Amino acid sequence: MTTRRSMRIARVAVIVGIVLALLAVGGSLWYYRLLSHHEWLERRLSDAVDRPVEIGGNLSVSWESTPDTGWRGWVPTPVVRAEKVSVGNASWAQQTRFASAESVALHIPLLPLLSRTLHLNHVELSDARLHLERNPQGGGNWNFLFGRGGGGGGWRVDLGTVRLGGTSVQYTDTALQLDLTATLTAARAANVADATAFTLEGHYREAKLKGSGTAGSLLTLQDRAVNYPVNLELHAGEVAFTAQGQVGNLYVDPTVDLKVSVAAPSMTLLYPVTGLVLPHTAPFKTEGRLQGSLGPSQAAWTYRDFTGHMGDSDLSGTLSYESRPTRPFLQGQIRSEHLQLVDLRPLLGLEGIPADPAAEEPEARKGRSASSDQLIPNVPFLADRWQTMDIHVDYQADTLQHGKAVITRDFTANVRLQDQQLALTPLQLTLGGGSAQLNLALDARERPVAGNLNLQVKQVALESLVEGGLLEEIGGTIQASAELAGHGGSLAGLLDTSDGKLDLYLKDGHVRRTLVELAALDVLNAAFSKLFEDKGVVPITCAHAGFDVKRGVAT
């Protein structure tokens, strides 16, 4: 039995030896031909990637052991090194060359060559220049890198890992008006064994881009299991981003797990950079964890447990984004422990809007300063953005404050954007022992934008607002209602064309004499002084004012 087993082992060893010898002879002949004929290698590579490939310098080959286990580990891997290598570009691209490098090292296993596959197990580039470009139709000039080149001879290319050292990468996207250049160098970074440092510079529309950071040096483009470390700081115009964490599955459907902070003078400035439709706000900064997939066709991510501030108000919450066949969908909850009344002014357009050099709309690029002589803001809605996504976000503030004074301890707003229809359903708060509720609906499917406003104020004690510092000249309990409908490109334009009705009731109240004086009503001023012995207070048992509104005029 032992003899038979030994004979079988010997036969297997002989067969393996013959195979290895044939591979060695074939590989030696193949590489002898490679070294002897630059033109032959250039033709093979050009056929494989369907682009012209030129080698203007020396060629050399060395042999390295293979990390594979089993019999494959007996087959060494040749490393081909070439100097002054260039690869041609797509026919539609602006640059003549897709890539060039002073030196290139290719780790090429022998066995795949038997099936006419050039498997580039590992690629090292030195002093390389890459020109990446996307055309207006969405096609990229880099597509051939992943085995899509199919020129004559039936050869195909599989790319494994890439190391970029001393490399410049330029990315141009004509449709997005984006031009970005990255410079990469070898570096050391915490928790990254073999890091690459990079700097970014360019422009997006009229906004300047500038950034820096570190990342892993091995780009495993086809291995879903690889997590690529990233540490990034980026400024896009007035918007600042930082991100630390990992990006995985870079080729097919990138996934992220990053600690991300975002800061800008207003949330509306995020739209050109991220595509998120957000309102104009006070300056803000948030920090949270971004997890999910960033694939262009199946993006789904969550900005989890973020904290930060908007003006002098705190912010916290979670937002989730999902790409859909019609429009992407953003949903979530945002909360403030203390919301300052002054931080609502930008939302209402009372602070104007900052210029946004990255915006597509001319009015957004110019911005608009606040007008001191305008009671109702005339800030444009930018309604074209409403067709780009749907939103369901709920907001709650534990307290609404004017400075240190608490106006209300219950403030909520439900924001809905669906099929170009924006709604607050409702915005409500408890106020002075009563309540106030606003329902606002704006429909951008009509131009100018159609708007409907319904306001209900019930049993609000004005004295509590005096304590909050909002009113000092009037007291009592009020009820009010407003129903208005109009069309316009801004809140001012909408109210200028509105029709509807206004009603105001005041019960058991008073008006300070100074308010009458401010109104310059001299006759009433004299009468009140006589009747009430100039005590400075005019009592009101009950008062009602009702108005019909036609084309923005109340009568």
C-alpha positions as CSV (number, residue, x, y, z in Angstrom):
1,M,0.0,0.0,0.0
2,T,2.8,2.4,0.9
3,T,4.6,1.6,-2.3
4,R,1.5,2.3,-4.4
5,R,0.9,5.6,-2.6
6,S,4.5,6.6,-3.2
7,M,4.2,5.8,-6.9
8,R,1.1,8.0,-7.2
9,I,2.8,10.9,-5.4
10,A,5.8,10.5,-7.7
11,R,3.6,10.5,-10.8
12,V,1.8,13.7,-9.6
13,A,5.1,15.3,-8.9
14,V,6.4,14.4,-12.4
15,I,3.2,15.9,-14.0
16,V,3.4,19.1,-11.9
17,G,7.1,19.4,-12.7
18,I,6.4,19.0,-16.4
19,V,3.6,21.7,-16.2
20,L,5.9,24.0,-14.3
21,A,8.7,23.5,-16.8
22,L,6.4,24.2,-19.7
23,L,5.1,27.3,-18.0
24,A,8.7,28.4,-17.3
25,V,9.8,27.8,-20.9
26,G,6.7,29.5,-22.3
27,G,7.0,32.4,-19.9
28,S,10.7,32.8,-20.7
29,L,10.0,32.8,-24.4
30,W,7.1,35.2,-24.0
31,Y,9.2,37.7,-21.9
32,Y,12.2,37.3,-24.2
33,R,9.9,38.4,-27.0
34,L,8.5,41.2,-24.8
35,L,12.0,42.6,-24.0
36,S,13.2,42.2,-27.6
37,H,10.2,44.0,-29.2
38,H,8.8,47.2,-27.7
39,E,6.4,47.4,-30.6
40,W,5.0,43.9,-30.0
41,L,4.2,44.8,-26.3
42,E,2.7,48.1,-27.3
43,R,0.4,46.4,-29.8
44,R,-0.7,43.8,-27.2
45,L,-1.5,46.6,-24.6
46,S,-3.1,48.8,-27.2
47,D,-5.4,45.9,-28.4
48,A,-6.3,45.1,-24.8
49,V,-7.4,48.6,-23.8
50,D,-8.5,49.8,-27.3
51,R,-6.2,52.9,-26.9
52,P,-2.8,53.6,-28.3
53,V,0.0,52.7,-25.7
54,E,3.5,53.9,-26.2
55,I,6.7,52.9,-24.3
56,G,9.5,55.4,-24.9
57,G,12.1,54.1,-22.4
58,N,13.7,50.9,-21.1
59,L,11.9,47.6,-20.4
60,S,13.0,45.1,-17.8
61,V,11.6,42.0,-16.1
62,S,12.2,40.6,-12.6
63,W,10.7,37.6,-10.9
64,E,8.9,37.5,-7.5
65,S,7.4,34.7,-5.4
66,T,3.7,34.3,-5.5
67,P,1.7,34.5,-2.2
68,D,-0.8,31.9,-3.4
69,T,-1.0,28.6,-1.5
70,G,-0.9,25.1,-3.2
71,W,0.7,24.4,-6.5
72,R,0.1,28.0,-7.8
73,G,2.6,29.2,-5.2
74,W,5.3,27.4,-7.2
75,V,4.7,29.7,-10.2
76,P,6.7,32.9,-9.8
77,T,5.2,36.3,-10.9
78,P,7.1,38.4,-13.3
79,V,7.3,42.1,-12.7
80,V,7.6,44.2,-15.9
81,R,9.0,47.7,-15.5
82,A,8.8,50.2,-18.3
83,E,9.9,53.9,-18.6
84,K,8.2,56.8,-20.2
85,V,4.8,55.2,-20.8
86,S,1.8,56.9,-22.2
87,V,-1.8,55.9,-22.9
88,G,-4.0,57.6,-25.4
89,N,-7.4,59.2,-24.6
90,A,-10.9,58.6,-25.8
91,S,-11.6,60.2,-29.2
92,W,-14.0,62.7,-27.6
93,A,-11.8,63.8,-24.7
94,Q,-10.1,67.2,-24.6
95,Q,-6.7,65.9,-23.7
96,T,-4.6,63.9,-26.1
97,R,-3.4,61.5,-23.4
98,F,-5.3,59.7,-20.8
99,A,-2.2,58.9,-18.7
100,S,1.5,59.2,-18.8
101,A,4.2,58.1,-16.3
102,E,8.0,58.2,-16.0
103,S,8.0,54.6,-14.8
104,V,5.4,51.8,-14.5
105,A,5.7,48.5,-12.7
106,L,3.3,45.7,-13.7
107,H,2.9,42.5,-11.6
108,I,1.6,40.0,-14.2
109,P,0.8,36.4,-13.2
110,L,1.6,33.8,-15.9
111,L,-1.4,31.5,-15.6
112,P,-4.1,34.0,-16.9
113,L,-2.0,34.6,-20.0
114,L,-3.0,31.1,-21.2
115,S,-6.6,32.4,-21.6
116,R,-5.5,35.6,-23.3
117,T,-6.1,37.6,-20.1
118,L,-3.6,40.3,-19.1
119,H,-4.2,40.3,-15.3
120,L,-2.4,43.3,-13.8
121,N,-2.3,41.9,-10.3
122,H,-0.5,45.1,-9.0
123,V,0.4,48.3,-10.7
124,E,2.9,51.0,-9.5
125,L,3.1,54.4,-11.1
126,S,5.8,57.0,-10.5
127,D,5.5,60.7,-11.6
128,A,2.3,59.9,-13.4
129,R,-0.3,62.3,-14.9
130,L,-3.9,61.1,-15.2
131,H,-6.6,63.1,-17.1
132,L,-10.0,61.9,-16.1
133,E,-13.0,63.4,-18.0
134,R,-16.7,62.9,-18.1
135,N,-18.6,64.0,-21.3
136,P,-22.0,65.7,-21.4
137,Q,-23.7,62.3,-22.0
138,G,-22.2,60.9,-18.7
139,G,-19.6,58.7,-20.2
140,G,-16.1,58.5,-18.6
141,N,-12.8,58.2,-20.5
142,W,-11.6,55.7,-17.8
143,N,-14.1,52.9,-18.7
144,F,-11.5,50.8,-20.5
145,L,-9.6,50.2,-17.2
146,F,-12.0,47.5,-16.1
147,G,-11.7,45.1,-19.0
148,R,-14.0,47.0,-21.3
149,G,-11.3,47.5,-23.9
150,G,-11.8,44.8,-26.5
151,G,-9.5,45.5,-29.5
152,G,-8.2,43.0,-31.9
153,G,-6.6,39.8,-30.7
154,G,-9.2,39.0,-28.1
155,W,-7.1,40.1,-25.2
156,R,-8.7,41.5,-22.1
157,V,-7.3,43.4,-19.1
158,D,-8.2,42.8,-15.4
159,L,-6.9,45.4,-13.0
160,G,-6.1,44.5,-9.4
161,T,-4.4,47.1,-7.2
162,V,-2.8,50.4,-8.0
163,R,-0.2,52.4,-6.1
164,L,0.0,56.1,-7.0
165,G,3.2,57.9,-6.0
166,G,4.1,61.5,-7.0
167,T,0.9,61.5,-9.2
168,S,-1.2,64.3,-10.5
169,V,-4.9,63.5,-11.3
170,Q,-7.1,66.0,-13.2
171,Y,-10.8,65.5,-13.4
172,T,-13.0,67.5,-15.7
173,D,-16.8,67.3,-16.0
174,T,-18.2,69.6,-18.6
175,A,-21.9,69.1,-17.7
176,L,-21.2,69.9,-14.0
177,Q,-18.8,72.7,-14.9
178,L,-16.3,71.0,-12.6
179,D,-12.5,71.1,-13.0
180,L,-10.5,69.5,-10.1
181,T,-6.8,68.7,-9.9
182,A,-5.4,66.4,-7.2
183,T,-1.7,65.9,-6.4
184,L,-0.8,62.7,-4.6
185,T,2.4,61.8,-2.7
186,A,3.5,59.1,-0.3
187,A,2.9,59.9,3.4
188,R,2.6,58.5,6.8
189,A,-0.7,58.7,8.7
190,A,-2.1,57.3,11.9
191,N,-3.8,53.9,11.5
192,V,-2.8,53.8,7.8
193,A,0.2,51.6,7.0
194,D,1.0,52.9,3.6
195,A,-0.8,56.2,3.1
196,T,-1.1,58.7,0.3
197,A,-1.3,62.4,1.0
198,F,-3.2,64.6,-1.4
199,T,-4.1,68.2,-2.1
200,L,-7.1,69.3,-4.2
201,E,-7.7,72.5,-6.1
202,G,-10.1,73.6,-8.8
203,H,-13.5,75.1,-9.3
204,Y,-17.1,74.1,-9.4
205,R,-19.0,76.7,-11.6
206,E,-17.8,79.9,-10.1
207,A,-16.9,78.5,-6.6
208,K,-13.3,77.7,-5.8
209,L,-12.5,74.2,-4.5
210,K,-9.6,73.6,-2.2
211,G,-8.8,70.6,0.1
212,S,-6.2,68.2,1.5
213,G,-6.0,64.9,3.3
214,T,-4.6,61.4,3.4
215,A,-5.9,58.1,2.2
216,G,-4.7,54.5,1.6
217,S,-2.3,54.0,-1.3
218,L,-3.7,50.8,-2.6
219,L,-6.8,51.2,-4.7
220,T,-8.4,47.8,-4.9
221,L,-10.9,48.6,-7.6
222,Q,-12.6,45.2,-7.9
223,D,-12.5,43.8,-4.3
224,R,-15.7,44.5,-2.4
225,A,-14.1,43.5,0.9
226,V,-11.5,46.4,0.8
227,N,-12.1,49.4,3.1
228,Y,-10.2,52.4,1.9
229,P,-9.2,54.9,4.7
230,V,-9.9,58.5,4.0
231,N,-9.1,61.7,6.0
232,L,-10.3,64.8,4.1
233,E,-10.7,68.6,4.5
234,L,-12.5,70.3,1.6
235,H,-13.7,73.9,1.0
236,A,-16.2,74.5,-1.8
237,G,-16.8,78.2,-1.9
238,E,-18.2,79.1,1.5
239,V,-19.0,75.5,2.4
240,A,-16.5,73.5,4.6
241,F,-16.4,69.7,4.9
242,T,-14.3,67.3,6.9
243,A,-14.5,63.5,6.8
244,Q,-12.6,60.7,8.5
245,G,-13.3,57.0,8.1
246,Q,-13.4,54.4,5.4
247,V,-14.8,54.1,1.9
248,G,-15.4,50.6,0.5
249,N,-16.2,49.0,-2.9
250,L,-14.8,51.9,-4.9
251,Y,-15.5,50.4,-8.3
252,V,-19.1,49.2,-8.4
253,D,-21.1,50.8,-5.6
254,P,-19.1,52.8,-3.1
255,T,-20.0,52.5,0.6
256,V,-19.0,54.9,3.3
257,D,-18.5,54.9,7.1
258,L,-17.3,58.4,7.9
259,K,-17.3,61.0,10.6
260,V,-18.4,64.1,8.7
261,S,-18.7,67.7,9.7
262,V,-20.3,70.4,7.6
263,A,-20.3,74.2,8.1
264,A,-21.5,77.1,5.9
265,P,-23.1,80.6,6.2
266,S,-26.5,79.0,5.2
267,M,-27.9,75.5,4.6
268,T,-29.1,76.6,1.2
269,L,-25.4,76.7,0.0
270,L,-25.3,72.9,0.2
271,Y,-27.6,72.4,-2.8
272,P,-25.0,73.0,-5.6
273,V,-22.5,70.7,-3.8
274,T,-24.7,67.9,-2.5
275,G,-28.0,68.3,-4.3
276,L,-29.9,68.6,-1.0
277,V,-32.8,71.1,-1.1
278,L,-32.5,73.0,2.2
279,P,-33.8,76.4,3.3
280,H,-31.8,79.6,3.9
281,T,-30.7,79.6,7.6
282,A,-28.3,81.3,10.0
283,P,-24.7,80.1,9.8
284,F,-24.5,76.5,11.0
285,K,-22.1,73.7,11.7
286,T,-23.0,70.0,12.3
287,E,-21.0,66.8,13.0
288,G,-22.2,63.3,12.7
289,R,-21.6,59.8,11.2
290,L,-22.3,59.2,7.6
291,Q,-23.0,55.6,6.7
292,G,-24.4,53.9,3.6
293,S,-23.9,53.6,-0.1
294,L,-23.0,56.4,-2.5
295,G,-23.6,54.6,-5.7
296,P,-25.0,56.9,-8.4
297,S,-28.0,54.7,-9.1
298,Q,-28.7,53.3,-5.7
299,A,-27.5,55.8,-3.2
300,A,-28.8,55.3,0.4
301,W,-27.1,56.9,3.3
302,T,-27.9,58.1,6.8
303,Y,-26.3,61.1,8.6
304,R,-26.7,59.6,12.0
305,D,-26.9,61.3,15.5
306,F,-25.5,64.6,14.3
307,T,-25.1,67.6,16.7
308,G,-24.2,71.2,16.1
309,H,-25.7,74.7,16.0
310,M,-27.6,77.1,13.7
311,G,-26.8,80.7,14.8
312,D,-27.2,80.6,18.6
313,S,-29.6,77.6,18.5
314,D,-28.5,74.0,19.0
315,L,-29.3,71.2,16.6
316,S,-29.3,67.5,16.7
317,G,-31.0,64.6,14.8
318,T,-30.7,62.0,12.1
319,L,-31.3,62.4,8.3
320,S,-31.7,59.6,5.8
321,Y,-31.3,59.8,2.0
322,E,-32.5,57.4,-0.6
323,S,-32.3,57.6,-4.4
324,R,-35.6,56.7,-6.2
325,P,-36.7,56.3,-9.8
326,T,-38.6,59.6,-9.7
327,R,-36.8,61.8,-7.3
328,P,-34.4,61.2,-4.3
329,F,-36.1,61.2,-0.9
330,L,-34.8,62.9,2.3
331,Q,-36.4,62.2,5.6
332,G,-35.6,62.6,9.3
333,Q,-36.0,64.3,12.6
334,I,-34.2,67.5,13.8
335,R,-34.5,68.8,17.4
336,S,-33.3,71.9,19.3
337,E,-33.3,72.2,23.0
338,H,-33.3,76.0,22.7
339,L,-34.3,77.8,19.4
340,Q,-33.6,81.5,19.3
341,L,-36.3,83.7,17.7
342,V,-33.6,85.7,15.9
343,D,-32.4,82.5,14.1
344,L,-35.8,82.2,12.4
345,R,-35.2,85.5,10.5
346,P,-33.2,84.0,7.7
347,L,-35.9,81.3,7.2
348,L,-38.4,84.1,6.6
349,G,-36.0,86.0,4.3
350,L,-35.5,88.9,6.7
351,E,-31.7,88.6,6.5
352,G,-31.4,88.4,2.7
353,I,-29.5,85.5,1.2
354,P,-25.7,85.1,0.8
355,A,-24.2,85.0,-2.7
356,D,-23.5,81.4,-3.8
357,P,-20.9,81.2,-6.6
358,A,-21.6,77.5,-7.1
359,A,-25.3,77.9,-7.7
360,E,-26.8,77.4,-11.2
361,E,-29.4,80.1,-10.8
362,P,-28.2,83.7,-11.5
363,E,-30.2,85.2,-8.6
364,A,-28.6,82.7,-6.2
365,R,-25.1,83.4,-7.5
366,K,-25.7,87.2,-6.9
367,G,-27.4,86.8,-3.5
368,R,-29.6,89.5,-2.0
369,S,-29.0,91.8,1.0
370,A,-31.6,92.4,3.6
371,S,-33.9,95.5,2.9
372,S,-34.4,97.7,5.8
373,D,-37.5,99.5,4.3
374,Q,-39.3,96.3,3.4
375,L,-41.7,94.7,5.9
376,I,-42.3,91.5,3.8
377,P,-39.2,89.9,2.4
378,N,-38.8,89.7,-1.4
379,V,-36.3,86.8,-1.4
380,P,-36.9,84.4,-4.4
381,F,-38.2,80.9,-3.7
382,L,-35.7,79.2,-6.0
383,A,-38.6,76.9,-6.9
384,D,-36.8,75.1,-9.7
385,R,-35.0,73.1,-7.0
386,W,-38.2,71.7,-5.7
387,Q,-38.5,69.3,-8.6
388,T,-35.2,67.6,-7.8
389,M,-36.1,65.8,-4.6
390,D,-38.9,64.9,-2.0
391,I,-38.5,65.7,1.7
392,H,-40.3,64.6,4.9
393,V,-38.6,66.3,7.9
394,D,-40.0,66.9,11.3
395,Y,-38.6,69.6,13.6
396,Q,-39.2,70.2,17.3
397,A,-37.8,72.8,19.7
398,D,-38.2,72.3,23.4
399,T,-38.2,76.1,23.9
400,L,-38.5,79.1,21.6
401,Q,-36.6,82.0,23.2
402,H,-36.1,85.7,22.7
403,G,-32.7,86.1,24.3
404,K,-33.0,84.4,27.7
405,A,-36.7,84.9,27.9
406,V,-38.8,81.8,27.0
407,I,-41.7,82.5,24.6
408,T,-43.0,78.9,24.3
409,R,-42.0,75.5,25.5
410,D,-43.5,73.6,22.5
411,F,-42.6,74.5,18.9
412,T,-43.0,72.0,16.1
413,A,-42.9,72.1,12.3
414,N,-43.5,69.4,9.8
415,V,-41.9,70.1,6.4
416,R,-43.1,68.2,3.3
417,L,-41.8,68.6,-0.2
418,Q,-43.6,66.2,-2.6
419,D,-43.8,66.6,-6.4
420,Q,-42.8,70.3,-6.3
421,Q,-45.3,71.0,-3.6
422,L,-43.8,72.5,-0.4
423,A,-45.9,72.5,2.8
424,L,-45.7,73.3,6.5
425,T,-48.4,71.0,7.9
426,P,-48.5,72.5,10.4
427,L,-46.1,74.9,12.2
428,Q,-47.5,75.1,15.7
429,L,-46.6,76.4,19.1
430,T,-48.2,77.0,22.5
431,L,-48.1,80.8,23.2
432,G,-49.2,82.8,26.1
433,G,-51.6,80.2,27.5
434,G,-53.1,79.7,24.0
435,S,-51.8,78.3,20.7
436,A,-50.8,79.4,17.2
437,Q,-50.9,77.2,14.1
438,L,-49.8,77.9,10.6
439,N,-50.5,75.8,7.5
440,L,-48.6,77.0,4.4
441,A,-48.8,75.3,1.0
442,L,-46.7,76.3,-2.0
443,D,-47.1,74.7,-5.4
444,A,-44.3,75.1,-7.9
445,R,-46.1,73.2,-10.6
446,E,-47.8,76.6,-11.3
447,R,-45.8,79.6,-12.3
448,P,-45.7,82.0,-10.5
449,V,-45.8,79.7,-7.5
450,A,-49.3,79.3,-6.1
451,G,-49.6,79.7,-2.3
452,N,-52.2,79.1,0.3
453,L,-51.8,80.3,3.9
454,N,-54.0,79.5,6.9
455,L,-53.2,81.0,10.3
456,Q,-55.1,80.4,13.5
457,V,-54.3,82.1,16.8
458,K,-56.4,81.1,19.8
459,Q,-56.5,82.6,23.4
460,V,-53.1,84.1,23.5
461,A,-52.4,86.3,26.5
462,L,-50.3,89.2,25.3
463,E,-48.9,89.8,28.8
464,S,-46.8,86.7,28.4
465,L,-45.3,88.1,25.2
466,V,-44.4,91.3,27.2
467,E,-42.5,89.0,29.5
468,G,-40.7,87.6,26.5
469,G,-39.8,91.1,25.4
470,L,-41.9,91.0,22.2
471,L,-44.7,93.5,23.1
472,E,-44.6,96.4,25.5
473,E,-47.5,98.6,24.4
474,I,-50.5,96.3,24.4
475,G,-52.2,93.6,26.6
476,G,-55.2,91.3,26.7
477,T,-56.2,88.1,25.1
478,I,-56.3,87.8,21.3
479,Q,-57.7,85.5,18.7
480,A,-56.9,85.8,15.1
481,S,-57.3,84.0,11.8
482,A,-56.1,84.5,8.3
483,E,-56.9,82.7,5.0
484,L,-55.0,84.0,2.0
485,A,-54.3,82.6,-1.5
486,G,-52.1,84.1,-4.2
487,H,-49.3,83.7,-6.7
488,G,-45.7,84.9,-6.6
489,G,-42.0,84.2,-6.9
490,S,-41.4,85.2,-3.3
491,L,-43.3,85.7,-0.1
492,A,-43.8,89.4,-0.9
493,G,-45.0,88.6,-4.4
494,L,-47.4,86.0,-3.1
495,L,-48.9,88.4,-0.5
496,D,-49.1,91.3,-3.1
497,T,-51.5,89.2,-5.2
498,S,-53.3,87.4,-2.4
499,D,-57.1,87.3,-1.9
500,G,-58.7,86.2,1.4
501,K,-59.8,87.4,4.8
502,L,-58.3,88.6,8.1
503,D,-59.9,88.6,11.5
504,L,-58.5,89.9,14.8
505,Y,-60.2,89.9,18.2
506,L,-58.9,91.5,21.4
507,K,-60.6,90.9,24.8
508,D,-60.0,92.4,28.2
509,G,-57.1,94.3,27.0
510,H,-55.4,97.7,27.1
511,V,-53.2,99.9,25.0
512,R,-50.5,102.1,26.4
513,R,-51.0,105.8,25.7
514,T,-47.5,105.9,24.1
515,L,-48.8,103.6,21.3
516,V,-51.5,106.2,20.5
517,E,-48.8,108.9,20.5
518,L,-46.7,106.8,18.1
519,A,-49.7,106.6,15.8
520,A,-49.9,110.5,15.8
521,L,-53.6,110.4,16.5
522,D,-53.8,113.8,18.3
523,V,-57.6,113.9,18.8
524,L,-57.6,110.5,20.5
525,N,-54.5,111.5,22.4
526,A,-56.3,114.5,23.9
527,A,-59.5,112.6,24.7
528,F,-57.6,109.8,26.4
529,S,-55.6,112.2,28.5
530,K,-58.8,113.9,29.7
531,L,-60.9,110.8,30.4
532,F,-58.2,108.7,32.0
533,E,-56.3,111.4,33.8
534,D,-53.2,110.7,31.8
535,K,-52.5,107.4,33.5
536,G,-50.9,106.1,30.3
537,V,-53.2,103.1,29.9
538,V,-56.3,102.8,27.7
539,P,-58.6,99.9,28.6
540,I,-60.3,97.8,25.9
541,T,-63.2,95.5,26.9
542,C,-63.6,94.0,23.4
543,A,-62.4,94.9,20.0
544,H,-62.7,93.3,16.6
545,A,-61.1,94.1,13.2
546,G,-62.1,92.2,10.1
547,F,-60.6,92.7,6.6
548,D,-61.3,91.5,3.1
549,V,-58.2,91.1,1.1
550,K,-58.2,91.7,-2.7
551,R,-55.0,91.7,-4.7
552,G,-52.9,92.2,-1.5
553,V,-55.0,95.2,-0.2
554,A,-57.0,94.8,3.0
555,T,-60.2,96.8,3.3
